[in-house]
Structure formats: C-alpha cells, structure tokens
Amino acid sequence: MSEILVVDDEVGIRELLLEILQDEGHQVRLAESATQARAFRNQHRPDMVLLDIWMPDSDGITLLKEWAASGQLTMPVVMMSGHATIDTAVEATRIGAFDFLEKPIGLQKLLGTVGRALRKGEVPSPQALTLASLGKSPLIDTLKKQLSQVANLTVPLLLVGERGAGADSCARFLHLPNTPFVAPESLSMLGEAPMELLAQAKDGLLYLHEVADLGKVEQKGLLLALGRLDRFNVRLVAATSRSLPAMVDSGSFDETLFQALSGLTIKLPSLRDHREDVPYLATRLLTQLVEAKEAPLRQLSTGALNALRNYDWPGNIAQLNNIVRTLVVTALNEEITQEDVSRTLSQFSAGPPAGSPLRLDLPLREARDAFERIYFEHHIREESGNMSRVAEKVGLERTHLYRKLKQLGIRFSKRDSAEG
C-alpha cells in the first residue's frame, strides 16, 4: 500500500482526491496548507506528494524549493494548479517536481501520473546537488540569478570554475524537462562523430565537462559542431577548470574555438569562497543518504560541522559529497564528532610528498616560490626538457614560461628553449 500526501487548500479537491486514491488502494494523508505539509514531511517520508501551487500561507513552488534545498525531495512530487503558466510548470520541473497536472484533473490523467510517480519513487536514491541546493550564500544567490537570466538563451555557455564546483548542476538547471540531456563521459566522440552527439542531443542540451582536456582533433570536431547547433536545436554548455586564454597563448587551444565558446561565460565560485554553506550542504547530503536507506541514522555534531566549514575543500562540492558519505558509513556512533571529521579529512588530504623539500614554515611568498620550483622542475623532467610540451602542459605561453623559470632560478639549456 502506497502512502500519498495530498496538499491543497480547497476542501472539495482534497476530499475528491482522497476518495479516488483510496478506491485505488492507496493510503492518503491530507494537508490543507504548506505549513501542515512541511510539518508532516519533517516527521515522515510519503511515497509521493500531490502539491497545489496556490495556497494562502505559502505557495507550492516555495515549499518544493525548501524540500529540494534541505534534501527532503526524495519522493516524487506532482504539482497541481488551475492557473499556472508554462513558465511555472518549467520552473517546478527544474526544481525537481516529477510532473505537473492542470486542474480540473481528468481521472485517467490523475491515475496514470500517480502510477508513474509511484513506480519512480519505489527505490529512492540520493539526488545530485541541484542548483537549488548549492547553498544560500550571497555568492550562490548571484550565481542562481545569473543562470536564471541566461536560461532562455540558445547561445553556447562556458562555465569556468574549479573541478567539483557544481558545473554539472548548473548545466542540469538549464536543461528543459522532457528533452534530451547528453553528457558524454568521454569527449573523444567529438573527434570521431560530432554530428552523432548533436543527433543524440537534438532539441535538448549537450553538456561537455572539462573542454580544456580536448586534443586538437576533438577541438576541430567541437568547432564543427558549434556551427550545426541551430540545425539540431541544441543548447551547448561547456565547463573548464583551466585558463583557456593561457592555453590559447601556448598554442594548445584553438583561438577560434575559444572565441566561439566564451561569448557567454559564467564564473563558478569555489566552495572555500562560500564556506558558510558547508554545514548546510553537509547536513543536506547526510539527510539524502539516510532517507535513501544507503546509511544508518546519523547526525553531525556542532564540532563536526565547524571542522567541515574550516576545511579548504580543494575538491569542492564533489569532495564534500565523498567526505560525508565516508563519515556516514564509518562513524561508530549516531553522532558524527569533530574527531571523526578530522580523521577522515586527514585520509583524504594530500600533503607534501614524502621526502619533499617543500617547507610549510616559510613566509607565503617564499613557500609559493619553493612550490613553483618543484612544480616546474617536475614537468621539465616529465617532458625530458622539451619546453614546448612543458608550456602546453602547464598552460603558459613559452615566453611567459621562460620568464617564470628565470625568476625562479631554474636553468634550462639553449637547446631546450629552442625546441618546438
């Protein structure tokens, strides 16, 4: 027997849905306001929710956003309204609603939608971090506004930020419901069959992660695909964690391709730049894991949340997700402590290699210079002194590379500097 929560301020609609759904063998709970629905959800997870958009105390979209942001949107939610616009329906599905029903609701339409929703919700799983759940800080609020402003545009969008900062969540926010979302794990297909990728994404969105990793052949394929986007009605979103202008200067990234990709660019903040969101995000991730029954009941202590907040998160939100998962399954008690967090972070944190001459007791400038000497000497050894390849690997134009090596006192032969 499935449990369905019906949220609607009109008593006639509540009673009608109660009668229909009970006749189908479902257990039905009723809420006449967002406040009652919120209180019920805080205590219990229904198998699905039928949620009215227009209610006197708070609208259904706001409640849906709350559930998405808190990690409680682990059940299918079907929105209902007799006065909503297409934009409202699109917004609801972007937030995470399963479907949208227009009042008056036909019997077969209702039963068909409820059946599909319940089948989807049989095995709840943790959701990916959506745009609504990247945080509440001013930086994230600005990011949400920027993406909302470009949501209806069709031009390519370049997302620039560190790995794990949430580029995939931003791309999914821009994806229109009931259209293809194509995000190939390997970008080699751009060199082999770029038109095939566009055909897969026809009338939808094509998301390319880390375009800085593209080789020359893949870059040519992407440039070709960019000229065919309109023909396939595809929105392209690309992400990079490296400086494409520096790669253009070094000759490792095609300048024409860069200009075509970067006409519309949005910068993604790293997690350490909005660390005030870390406790909120960690709690949300933990709630998702527990509700999906992938982990036992756990809670983060104040000390644990403070320890997570104070960490620098070089892997950003993706790393936070991994840390929370590890904490949930390795903690010995229901409450995750500061000591649990410190132990886990030490396992994931990469310090200087054993035997490394890098000292951490130096002033920042000297420590930075020491690191850069180790860094450049490593790449010079890796490329056997071929400075053209070193410049491409580190993302610097060769003239800038030589100047940097001279500043650091790193010697290189005339033969090395003449190669390329």
C-alpha positions as CSV (number, residue, x, y, z in Angstrom):
1,M,0.0,0.0,0.0
2,S,1.4,3.4,-1.1
3,E,1.2,6.5,1.1
4,I,0.2,9.7,-0.8
5,L,0.2,13.1,0.7
6,V,-2.4,15.5,-0.8
7,V,-1.7,19.2,-0.2
8,D,-4.5,21.6,-1.3
9,D,-6.3,24.4,0.5
10,E,-9.7,23.6,-1.2
11,V,-11.6,21.0,0.9
12,G,-13.6,19.8,-2.1
13,I,-10.5,18.9,-4.1
14,R,-8.9,17.2,-1.0
15,E,-11.9,15.0,-0.4
16,L,-12.3,14.1,-4.1
17,L,-8.6,13.1,-4.4
18,L,-9.0,11.2,-1.1
19,E,-11.9,9.2,-2.4
20,I,-10.3,8.4,-5.8
21,L,-6.9,7.4,-4.4
22,Q,-8.4,5.3,-1.5
23,D,-10.5,3.4,-4.0
24,E,-7.3,2.6,-5.8
25,G,-5.9,1.0,-2.6
26,H,-3.6,3.9,-1.5
27,Q,-3.3,5.3,2.0
28,V,-3.9,9.1,1.8
29,R,-2.8,11.8,4.1
30,L,-4.3,15.3,3.8
31,A,-2.8,18.8,4.4
32,E,-4.7,22.0,3.8
33,S,-1.6,24.3,3.8
34,A,2.1,24.4,3.2
35,T,2.6,24.6,7.0
36,Q,0.8,21.3,7.6
37,A,2.7,19.7,4.7
38,R,6.0,20.9,6.0
39,A,5.3,19.5,9.5
40,F,4.2,16.2,8.1
41,R,7.3,15.9,5.9
42,N,9.6,16.7,8.8
43,Q,8.3,13.6,10.6
44,H,7.7,11.2,7.7
45,R,8.5,10.4,4.1
46,P,5.4,9.7,1.9
47,D,5.7,7.7,-1.2
48,M,4.6,10.7,-3.3
49,V,3.0,14.1,-2.9
50,L,0.3,15.9,-4.9
51,L,1.0,19.5,-4.2
52,D,-1.1,22.5,-5.1
53,I,0.7,25.6,-6.3
54,W,-1.6,28.3,-5.0
55,M,-2.2,28.2,-1.2
56,P,-2.8,31.1,1.2
57,D,0.1,30.7,3.6
58,S,2.9,29.7,1.2
59,D,2.9,28.7,-2.5
60,G,3.8,25.1,-3.6
61,I,6.8,26.3,-5.5
62,T,8.3,27.8,-2.4
63,L,7.7,24.5,-0.5
64,L,9.2,22.5,-3.3
65,K,12.3,24.7,-3.2
66,E,12.5,24.1,0.6
67,W,12.4,20.4,0.2
68,A,14.9,20.4,-2.6
69,A,17.3,22.6,-0.6
70,S,17.0,20.6,2.6
71,G,17.5,17.2,1.0
72,Q,13.8,16.2,1.7
73,L,12.9,16.0,-2.0
74,T,13.5,12.2,-2.1
75,M,9.9,11.3,-3.1
76,P,8.1,12.2,-6.4
77,V,6.1,15.4,-6.2
78,V,3.4,16.2,-8.7
79,M,2.3,19.8,-8.8
80,M,-1.3,20.9,-9.4
81,S,-2.8,24.2,-10.5
82,G,-5.7,25.6,-12.4
83,H,-4.0,29.0,-13.1
84,A,-0.3,28.2,-13.6
85,T,1.6,29.3,-16.7
86,I,4.0,27.2,-18.8
87,D,6.9,29.1,-17.1
88,T,5.6,28.0,-13.7
89,A,5.5,24.4,-14.8
90,V,9.0,24.6,-16.2
91,E,10.3,26.1,-13.0
92,A,8.7,23.4,-10.9
93,T,10.3,20.6,-13.0
94,R,13.7,22.3,-12.9
95,I,13.5,22.4,-9.1
96,G,12.7,18.7,-9.1
97,A,8.9,18.1,-9.5
98,F,8.1,14.8,-11.2
99,D,5.2,16.2,-13.2
100,F,2.5,18.9,-13.5
101,L,-1.3,18.4,-13.5
102,E,-3.7,21.1,-14.7
103,K,-7.0,21.5,-12.9
104,P,-9.6,20.2,-13.4
105,I,-7.7,16.9,-13.4
106,G,-9.1,14.1,-15.5
107,L,-9.4,10.7,-13.8
108,Q,-7.3,8.8,-16.2
109,K,-4.7,11.5,-16.3
110,L,-4.5,11.5,-12.5
111,L,-4.2,7.8,-12.1
112,G,-1.7,7.5,-14.9
113,T,0.5,10.2,-13.4
114,V,0.2,8.8,-9.9
115,G,1.2,5.3,-11.1
116,R,4.3,6.6,-13.0
117,A,5.3,8.7,-10.0
118,L,5.0,5.8,-7.6
119,R,7.0,3.5,-9.8
120,K,9.7,6.1,-10.0
121,G,9.8,6.5,-6.2
122,E,9.9,2.8,-5.3
123,V,13.7,2.9,-4.8
124,P,14.6,6.4,-3.6
125,S,18.2,7.4,-4.3
126,P,20.2,10.4,-3.3
127,Q,19.7,13.2,-5.7
128,A,22.6,15.1,-7.3
129,L,23.1,18.5,-5.9
130,T,20.7,20.7,-7.8
131,L,21.1,24.4,-8.4
132,A,18.6,25.0,-5.6
133,S,20.9,23.2,-3.2
134,L,24.3,24.6,-3.9
135,G,23.9,26.9,-0.9
136,K,22.3,30.1,0.4
137,S,25.2,32.5,0.5
138,P,25.4,35.7,-1.5
139,L,27.8,34.2,-4.0
140,I,25.4,31.3,-4.7
141,D,22.4,33.6,-4.9
142,T,24.3,35.7,-7.5
143,L,25.1,32.5,-9.5
144,K,21.4,31.5,-9.4
145,K,20.3,34.9,-10.7
146,Q,22.9,34.8,-13.5
147,L,21.9,31.4,-14.7
148,S,18.2,32.3,-14.5
149,Q,18.9,35.3,-16.7
150,V,20.5,33.1,-19.4
151,A,18.2,30.2,-19.1
152,N,16.1,31.0,-22.1
153,L,19.0,31.9,-24.4
154,T,20.2,29.5,-27.0
155,V,23.9,30.6,-27.4
156,P,26.7,28.4,-26.0
157,L,27.6,28.9,-22.3
158,L,31.0,28.5,-20.9
159,L,31.2,27.7,-17.1
160,V,34.6,28.5,-15.6
161,G,35.5,27.1,-12.2
162,E,37.5,24.5,-10.3
163,R,36.7,20.8,-10.7
164,G,33.8,19.7,-8.5
165,A,32.4,23.2,-8.1
166,G,29.0,22.3,-9.4
167,A,29.2,22.9,-13.2
168,D,27.1,19.8,-13.9
169,S,24.3,21.1,-11.5
170,C,24.3,24.4,-13.4
171,A,24.0,22.6,-16.7
172,R,21.1,20.5,-15.4
173,F,19.3,23.7,-14.3
174,L,19.4,25.0,-17.8
175,H,18.1,21.7,-19.2
176,L,14.4,21.8,-20.2
177,P,12.2,19.0,-18.9
178,N,11.2,16.2,-21.3
179,T,14.2,16.9,-23.6
180,P,17.5,15.1,-24.1
181,F,20.3,15.8,-21.7
182,V,23.6,14.4,-23.2
183,A,26.7,14.5,-21.1
184,P,29.3,12.1,-22.6
185,E,31.8,10.7,-20.1
186,S,34.5,10.6,-22.8
187,L,34.9,13.6,-25.1
188,S,36.7,11.5,-27.8
189,M,33.4,11.3,-29.7
190,L,33.8,14.9,-30.6
191,G,36.7,13.9,-32.8
192,E,35.1,10.7,-34.1
193,A,31.5,11.6,-34.7
194,P,30.5,15.1,-33.5
195,M,27.3,15.1,-35.6
196,E,26.2,11.9,-33.8
197,L,26.5,13.7,-30.5
198,L,24.3,16.5,-31.8
199,A,21.8,14.0,-33.1
200,Q,21.6,12.4,-29.6
201,A,21.0,15.9,-28.0
202,K,18.5,17.1,-30.7
203,D,16.1,19.6,-29.2
204,G,17.9,19.3,-25.8
205,L,21.1,20.2,-24.1
206,L,24.7,18.9,-24.7
207,Y,27.0,19.3,-21.7
208,L,30.8,19.0,-22.1
209,H,32.9,18.7,-19.0
210,E,36.5,20.0,-19.0
211,V,36.9,21.2,-22.6
212,A,40.5,22.1,-21.7
213,D,41.3,18.4,-22.0
214,L,40.3,18.3,-25.6
215,G,43.0,17.3,-28.1
216,K,43.5,19.0,-31.5
217,V,41.2,16.6,-33.3
218,E,38.4,16.9,-30.6
219,Q,38.7,20.7,-30.8
220,K,38.1,20.6,-34.5
221,G,35.1,18.4,-34.1
222,L,33.7,20.7,-31.4
223,L,34.2,23.7,-33.7
224,L,32.3,21.9,-36.4
225,A,29.5,21.0,-34.0
226,L,29.2,24.6,-32.9
227,G,28.3,25.6,-36.5
228,R,25.5,23.0,-36.5
229,L,23.8,23.7,-33.2
230,D,20.9,25.6,-34.7
231,R,20.2,22.8,-37.2
232,F,19.8,20.3,-34.3
233,N,18.2,22.8,-31.9
234,V,20.8,22.0,-29.3
235,R,21.9,24.2,-26.3
236,L,25.6,23.7,-25.6
237,V,27.0,24.1,-22.1
238,A,30.8,23.6,-21.7
239,A,32.9,23.7,-18.5
240,T,36.6,24.2,-17.8
241,S,38.7,24.4,-14.7
242,R,41.8,25.7,-16.6
243,S,42.6,29.0,-18.2
244,L,41.6,28.8,-21.8
245,P,43.2,32.2,-22.7
246,A,46.6,30.9,-21.4
247,M,46.1,27.7,-23.4
248,V,45.4,29.8,-26.5
249,D,48.6,31.8,-25.8
250,S,50.6,28.5,-25.6
251,G,49.0,27.2,-28.8
252,S,47.3,24.2,-27.1
253,F,43.7,25.5,-27.6
254,D,42.3,26.8,-30.8
255,E,41.6,30.5,-30.6
256,T,38.6,30.4,-32.9
257,L,37.1,27.7,-30.8
258,F,37.7,29.7,-27.6
259,Q,36.1,32.8,-29.1
260,A,33.0,30.7,-30.1
261,L,32.7,29.2,-26.7
262,S,33.4,32.2,-24.5
263,G,30.8,34.7,-25.8
264,L,28.7,33.9,-22.8
265,T,30.8,33.0,-19.7
266,I,29.8,32.5,-16.0
267,K,32.3,32.0,-13.2
268,L,31.6,29.4,-10.6
269,P,32.7,30.1,-7.0
270,S,34.9,27.5,-5.3
271,L,33.5,26.0,-2.1
272,R,36.1,27.7,0.1
273,D,34.8,31.1,-1.2
274,H,31.4,30.4,0.3
275,R,32.3,28.1,3.2
276,E,29.4,29.4,5.2
277,D,27.3,27.0,3.1
278,V,29.3,23.9,4.1
279,P,27.3,23.0,7.2
280,Y,24.1,23.3,5.3
281,L,25.3,21.3,2.4
282,A,26.8,18.6,4.6
283,T,23.6,18.2,6.5
284,R,21.6,18.0,3.3
285,L,23.8,15.4,1.9
286,L,23.6,13.3,5.1
287,T,19.8,13.6,5.1
288,Q,19.7,12.3,1.5
289,L,21.8,9.3,2.3
290,V,19.8,8.4,5.4
291,E,16.4,8.8,3.6
292,A,17.6,6.7,0.7
293,K,18.5,4.0,3.2
294,E,22.1,4.0,2.0
295,A,23.3,4.8,5.5
296,P,22.1,4.3,9.1
297,L,20.7,7.2,11.0
298,R,23.4,9.8,11.7
299,Q,23.7,13.4,12.7
300,L,26.6,15.9,12.6
301,S,27.7,17.5,15.9
302,T,28.4,21.2,16.1
303,G,32.1,20.5,16.3
304,A,31.9,18.3,13.2
305,L,30.1,21.0,11.2
306,N,32.7,23.6,12.3
307,A,35.6,21.3,11.3
308,L,34.0,20.8,7.9
309,R,33.4,24.5,7.5
310,N,37.1,25.3,8.3
311,Y,38.5,22.9,5.7
312,D,39.7,24.4,2.4
313,W,38.0,21.9,0.1
314,P,40.4,21.7,-2.9
315,G,37.9,19.2,-4.5
316,N,35.0,21.5,-3.8
317,I,31.4,20.1,-3.5
318,A,32.3,16.8,-5.1
319,Q,34.9,16.2,-2.4
320,L,32.4,17.3,0.3
321,N,30.0,14.7,-1.0
322,N,32.7,12.0,-0.8
323,I,33.7,13.0,2.8
324,V,30.1,13.0,4.0
325,R,29.5,9.5,2.5
326,T,32.6,8.2,4.2
327,L,31.7,9.8,7.6
328,V,28.2,8.3,7.5
329,V,29.3,4.7,6.9
330,T,32.5,4.8,9.1
331,A,31.3,6.7,12.2
332,L,30.8,4.3,15.1
333,N,28.1,6.3,16.9
334,E,24.9,8.0,15.8
335,E,26.5,11.4,16.3
336,I,29.4,12.2,14.0
337,T,32.1,14.0,16.0
338,Q,34.8,16.5,15.3
339,E,37.3,13.7,15.8
340,D,35.5,11.6,13.1
341,V,35.8,14.5,10.7
342,S,39.5,15.2,11.5
343,R,40.4,11.6,11.0
344,T,38.5,11.3,7.7
345,L,39.9,14.6,6.3
346,S,43.4,13.5,7.1
347,Q,42.9,10.4,5.0
348,F,41.7,12.5,2.0
349,S,44.1,15.3,2.3
350,A,47.2,15.1,0.2
351,G,50.2,16.8,2.0
352,P,53.7,17.3,0.5
353,P,55.2,14.0,-0.9
354,A,57.5,12.1,1.4
355,G,61.0,13.5,1.2
356,S,59.8,16.7,-0.5
357,P,61.9,19.8,0.2
358,L,58.8,21.9,0.5
359,R,58.6,23.6,3.9
360,L,55.4,24.9,5.4
361,D,57.1,27.2,7.9
362,L,58.2,29.7,5.3
363,P,56.5,33.1,4.6
364,L,53.8,32.7,1.9
365,R,55.9,34.3,-0.9
366,E,58.9,32.0,-0.2
367,A,56.7,28.9,0.1
368,R,55.0,29.7,-3.2
369,D,58.3,30.1,-4.9
370,A,59.5,26.9,-3.4
371,F,56.4,25.1,-4.6
372,E,56.7,26.6,-8.1
373,R,60.3,25.4,-8.4
374,I,59.3,21.8,-7.5
375,Y,56.3,22.1,-9.9
376,F,58.2,23.3,-13.0
377,E,61.2,21.1,-12.4
378,H,58.8,18.1,-12.2
379,H,57.2,18.9,-15.6
380,I,60.6,19.6,-17.2
381,R,61.7,16.1,-16.1
382,E,58.5,14.6,-17.3
383,E,58.8,16.1,-20.8
384,S,62.5,15.3,-21.0
385,G,63.3,19.0,-21.3
386,N,61.0,19.7,-24.3
387,M,59.9,23.2,-23.4
388,S,57.1,23.3,-26.0
389,R,55.4,20.4,-24.3
390,V,56.1,21.8,-20.8
391,A,54.4,25.1,-21.9
392,E,51.4,23.2,-23.1
393,K,51.2,21.0,-20.0
394,V,51.3,23.9,-17.5
395,G,49.1,26.2,-19.7
396,L,51.7,29.0,-20.2
397,E,52.9,30.8,-23.4
398,R,56.5,29.9,-23.9
399,T,57.8,33.4,-23.4
400,H,56.0,33.6,-20.1
401,L,57.3,30.2,-19.1
402,Y,60.9,31.2,-19.8
403,R,60.5,34.4,-17.8
404,K,59.0,32.5,-14.9
405,L,61.8,29.9,-14.9
406,K,64.4,32.7,-14.9
407,Q,62.7,34.4,-11.9
408,L,62.8,31.1,-10.0
409,G,66.4,30.5,-10.9
410,I,65.6,27.3,-12.8
411,R,68.2,26.6,-15.5
412,F,67.3,25.3,-18.9
413,S,69.6,24.8,-21.9
414,K,69.6,26.8,-25.1
415,R,68.7,23.6,-26.9
416,D,65.6,23.2,-24.7
417,S,64.5,26.8,-25.2
418,A,64.9,26.5,-29.0
419,E,62.8,23.3,-29.3
420,G,59.2,23.4,-30.6
